[in-house]
Amino acid sequence: MKEYVKSKYLEFSKYDGSQHIAGEFAILKIVELVTIFKSSSILEIGLGIGTLPSAILTYFDREIDYIGTEANAFCLESLEKNLKPEIYNQISIYEVVSSIKDVAKPFDLVIVDGGFDSFDELNKKLSKNAIITIEGDRKDQEDVIRKLFPSSRFVHLVSDVKNDPEGVFKSADWQGGVKVFFINPTAKQYVYWFVQKLKSKRVYSKRRKYKK
């Protein structure tokens, strides 16, 4: 999985608009979540130039309902240009979440990868044990989700590896992380959350030592 994700990250690093793509570690952890929890109905808020749908829909040889929002004209053109036709045609694209009226089944994974402030409306479209991820920092969105789901379990997955020098991001910087919310965790999700909390704590400790 790691080598596959690296190849996808490096591929999309070469495309126009790549300065805003998800980082290698973030892609890896999202693909990992889809694998472990068998996500089959995914909403990506902010499809961008197509990094995550390409990574997910190419990797999994099973049916996944993939719905995304995107309003930027450059990104909409890039999606069709960057994605293989069979991948592009699997995605249902809407301008905003409020435009999504009928879905085959509630979303079990939401990827927030762009500006969004309608979480109350999104709540109506989630499965009982849905996972919400935020790519990048986006502290304001984190705060909104915390308030909307006060009983959720949250972990910020972080990397202790620097960016690949062949990629779009500076090789001196750590690979970007991803924030994960389990809104109503199952036993399996709870175990994953607990293990990842411990891992993140160790990574932060390692980073502090690295700076000294």
Phi and psi in degrees as a GROMACS rama.xvg file:
@    title "Ramachandran Plot"
@    xaxis  label "Phi"
@    yaxis  label "Psi"
@TYPE xy
-61.8707  -43.8054  LYS-2
-67.4536  -37.9851  GLU-3
-61.2479  -49.0421  TYR-4
-61.7212  -42.1364  VAL-5
-57.857  -43.5662  LYS-6
-63.9015  -37.2472  SER-7
-68.1282  -43.0134  LYS-8
-61.2693  -45.2823  TYR-9
-68.5135  -35.3051  LEU-10
-60.5214  -50.4599  GLU-11
-76.8597  -15.1002  PHE-12
-65.4109  -21.5231  SER-13
-88.3005  -10.3335  LYS-14
-88.3136  153.958  TYR-15
-59.0141  137.319  ASP-16
86.3651  8.08614  GLY-17
-68.3101  -13.8227  SER-18
-64.8461  -11.0654  GLN-19
-114.403  10.7828  HIS-20
-75.8542  164.917  ILE-21
-67.7889  145.903  ALA-22
-73.2111  164.581  GLY-23
-58.0744  -45.1481  GLU-24
-66.3638  -40.4255  PHE-25
-62.6548  -42.6429  ALA-26
-60.5174  -45.619  ILE-27
-58.423  -47.1758  LEU-28
-69.7418  -33.319  LYS-29
-69.5123  -42.6544  ILE-30
-62.4288  -37.0419  VAL-31
-62.54  -43.6824  GLU-32
-62.1152  -43.3626  LEU-33
-61.2066  -38.0705  VAL-34
-67.6697  -52.754  THR-35
-67.4225  -41.8994  ILE-36
-103.185  9.39745  PHE-37
52.0878  45.3929  LYS-38
-59.2666  133.84  SER-39
-127.84  -6.92315  SER-40
-136.467  105.591  SER-41
-117.633  135.784  ILE-42
-116.966  124.815  LEU-43
-111.914  119.526  GLU-44
-92.9154  102.856  ILE-45
98.8742  77.47  GLY-46
-67.8894  -23.1045  LEU-47
60.4397  -135.883  GLY-48
-96.5064  6.48567  ILE-49
105.574  11.7569  GLY-50
-59.1799  -53.0709  THR-51
-70.5739  -44.5799  LEU-52
-61.4507  -35.7424  PRO-53
-64.4932  -46.2565  SER-54
-62.9969  -43.327  ALA-55
-76.8004  -51.0769  ILE-56
-73.2274  -22.902  LEU-57
-80.0297  -33.717  THR-58
-74.2895  -39.5283  TYR-59
-96.8734  127.605  PHE-60
-97.1789  59.4315  ASP-61
-155.738  165.768  ARG-62
-73.6861  126.309  GLU-63
-132.835  124.66  ILE-64
-79.4579  115.199  ASP-65
-119.101  114.45  TYR-66
-118.866  138.649  ILE-67
-140.06  158.075  GLY-68
-113.591  143.387  THR-69
-165.944  130.764  GLU-70
-118.005  -13.8663  ALA-71
-76.597  127.372  ASN-72
-62.2105  -41.1905  ALA-73
-61.7177  -44.1997  PHE-74
-66.0679  -40.0181  CYS-75
-62.0482  -40.6653  LEU-76
-67.689  -39.4596  GLU-77
-65.9851  -37.4214  SER-78
-57.4966  -47.9047  LEU-79
-68.8004  -31.5787  GLU-80
-79.5587  -38.9505  LYS-81
-83.931  -27.7893  ASN-82
-93.5961  143.481  LEU-83
-63.0331  146.339  LYS-84
-52.8388  -40.4863  PRO-85
-68.2366  -25.8622  GLU-86
-81.3034  -46.3414  ILE-87
-57.7041  -40.0696  TYR-88
-74.1635  -12.2822  ASN-89
-81.6677  -15.1562  GLN-90
-96.355  131.322  ILE-91
-95.9187  119.084  SER-92
-108.908  129.203  ILE-93
-124.325  158.267  TYR-94
-72.5189  -44.244  GLU-95
-141.65  164.285  VAL-96
-62.6999  -35.264  VAL-97
-63.7432  -18.1663  SER-98
-78.2687  -15.632  SER-99
-83.3965  104.937  ILE-100
-97.5706  -50.5685  LYS-101
-120.236  123.361  ASP-102
-123.264  149.039  VAL-103
-60.7629  -37.7375  ALA-104
-155.12  157.201  LYS-105
-59.046  153.261  PRO-106
-73.9646  130.284  PHE-107
-101.457  -8.64226  ASP-108
-143.548  128.252  LEU-109
-119.03  129.539  VAL-110
-111.543  113.011  ILE-111
-93.579  110.156  VAL-112
-130.674  28.0614  ASP-113
-171.093  179.018  GLY-114
-64.4701  135.956  GLY-115
-163.176  134.24  PHE-116
-137.655  21.699  ASP-117
-116.068  49.8111  SER-118
-66.6033  -30.1492  PHE-119
-61.1487  -41.4731  ASP-120
-69.3086  -38.2094  GLU-121
-62.6588  -34.7915  LEU-122
-54.5323  -31.3071  ASN-123
-71.6034  -15.269  LYS-124
-107.48  9.90464  LYS-125
-98.7895  148.891  LEU-126
-74.7059  165.912  SER-127
-57.5802  -40.4759  LYS-128
-111.589  35.835  ASN-129
-62.6579  153.599  ALA-130
-112.453  132.858  ILE-131
-114.881  128.667  ILE-132
-118.599  146.919  THR-133
-121.705  117.313  ILE-134
-84.094  126.109  GLU-135
92.0825  -166.946  GLY-136
-79.414  -71.4126  ASP-137
47.6627  56.0821  ARG-138
-60.698  -35.6598  LYS-139
-62.9239  -38.902  ASP-140
-71.062  -36.4092  GLN-141
-58.5021  -45.3044  GLU-142
-63.0141  -39.1633  ASP-143
-64.9679  -43.4054  VAL-144
-66.1567  -39.167  ILE-145
-58.6002  -42.059  ARG-146
-71.0588  -37.2187  LYS-147
-72.0941  -33.2691  LEU-148
-126.761  73.7323  PHE-149
-64.5398  -20.4167  PRO-150
-96.0218  5.25978  SER-151
-71.7796  164.017  SER-152
-108.883  127.688  ARG-153
-118.342  140.232  PHE-154
-145.838  138.87  VAL-155
-99.6087  107.901  HIS-156
-80.3911  124.443  LEU-157
-129.631  155.038  VAL-158
-107.058  150.026  SER-159
-107.51  22.1404  ASP-160
-117.706  139.315  VAL-161
-79.8577  162.06  LYS-162
-63.4659  144.498  ASN-163
-63.6351  130.274  ASP-164
-62.4532  -18.3361  PRO-165
-86.9743  -7.57339  GLU-166
-88.4893  -176.66  GLY-167
-78.582  -24.7089  VAL-168
-93.5505  156.631  PHE-169
-60.8649  131.468  LYS-170
-69.8195  -14.696  SER-171
-81.6627  -11.7138  ALA-172
-99.0473  153.858  ASP-173
-68.5026  148.999  TRP-174
-61.9982  136.311  GLN-175
-65.5327  147.638  GLY-176
-96.4112  -171.544  GLY-177
-144.379  137.986  VAL-178
-95.8296  136.488  LYS-179
-128.061  131.002  VAL-180
-117.853  127.312  PHE-181
-101.574  104.268  PHE-182
-70.7498  -29.4336  ILE-183
-149.54  74.6825  ASN-184
-62.1177  135.152  PRO-185
-76.8546  173.96  THR-186
-60.2132  -41.726  ALA-187
-64.8413  -41.9213  LYS-188
-66.0677  -37.8381  GLN-189
-63.5227  -42.8314  TYR-190
-62.6949  -45.2547  VAL-191
-59.2582  -47.2045  TYR-192
-57.1814  -45.9428  TRP-193
-63.7147  -44.8056  PHE-194
-63.387  -42.1412  VAL-195
-69.4699  -31.7941  GLN-196
-61.5386  -42.9039  LYS-197
-65.3389  -42.2953  LEU-198
-62.5025  -44.0609  LYS-199
-64.0748  -37.368  SER-200
-62.5187  -41.8604  LYS-201
-66.0638  -38.0891  ARG-202
-65.4004  -44.5455  VAL-203
-60.4668  -39.1898  TYR-204
-63.907  -43.07  SER-205
-63.484  -39.9615  LYS-206
-63.5326  -41.5511  ARG-207
-63.0732  -40.1282  ARG-208
-66.5466  -35.2839  LYS-209
-64.3374  -34.3882  TYR-210
-73.1345  -22.6851  LYS-211
